[in-house]
Amino acid sequence: MLSAVESLSDSNMLSGYRYTLAAIMIAELFQVIMGRYKMGSLSAFFPTPVVYGMQAAMGISIMAKQIHVMLGATPEPGSLFSMIGQIPNSLLNSTS
């Protein structure tokens, strides 16, 4: 959530918060509309392995970013691959 607020803010965290709430409300509106009109059958359009792969990629991304927090380290900002590459340094320099 904080990442969404920061990325949607224009140097004003309050506007980022408002944009984040608006995005959440629009997503919920789409879910309600699709549920109301029984559009769940559209999920058959996406192959199951693709959905599982996307979920696995999201899990890896979240874990790569949060393991540094768990270890009490502050990684250098960068791409997902650089975050994964910094995990050994975070393990060696953990504050535990």
Contacts in CASP RR format, 6 or more apart in sequence:
PFRMAT RR
TARGET T0000
AUTHOR 0000-0000-0000
METHOD contacts of the structure
MODEL  1
MLSAVESLSDSNMLSGYRYTLAAIMIAELFQVIMGRYKMGSLSAFFPTPV
VYGMQAAMGISIMAKQIHVMLGATPEPGSLFSMIGQIPNSLLNSTS
1 20 0 8 1.000
4 16 0 8 1.000
4 20 0 8 1.000
4 23 0 8 1.000
5 13 0 8 1.000
5 16 0 8 1.000
5 17 0 8 1.000
5 20 0 8 1.000
6 13 0 8 1.000
6 16 0 8 1.000
8 15 0 8 1.000
8 16 0 8 1.000
8 19 0 8 1.000
8 20 0 8 1.000
8 23 0 8 1.000
9 15 0 8 1.000
9 16 0 8 1.000
9 17 0 8 1.000
9 19 0 8 1.000
10 16 0 8 1.000
33 39 0 8 1.000
34 40 0 8 1.000
34 42 0 8 1.000
60 80 0 8 1.000
61 80 0 8 1.000
64 80 0 8 1.000
64 83 0 8 1.000
64 84 0 8 1.000
64 87 0 8 1.000
65 83 0 8 1.000
67 87 0 8 1.000
67 90 0 8 1.000
68 74 0 8 1.000
68 75 0 8 1.000
68 83 0 8 1.000
68 86 0 8 1.000
68 87 0 8 1.000
68 90 0 8 1.000
71 90 0 8 1.000
71 91 0 8 1.000
71 94 0 8 1.000
71 95 0 8 1.000
71 96 0 8 1.000
72 90 0 8 1.000
72 94 0 8 1.000
72 95 0 8 1.000
72 96 0 8 1.000
73 89 0 8 1.000
73 90 0 8 1.000
73 93 0 8 1.000
73 94 0 8 1.000
73 95 0 8 1.000
75 83 0 8 1.000
75 86 0 8 1.000
75 89 0 8 1.000
75 90 0 8 1.000
76 82 0 8 1.000
76 86 0 8 1.000
END
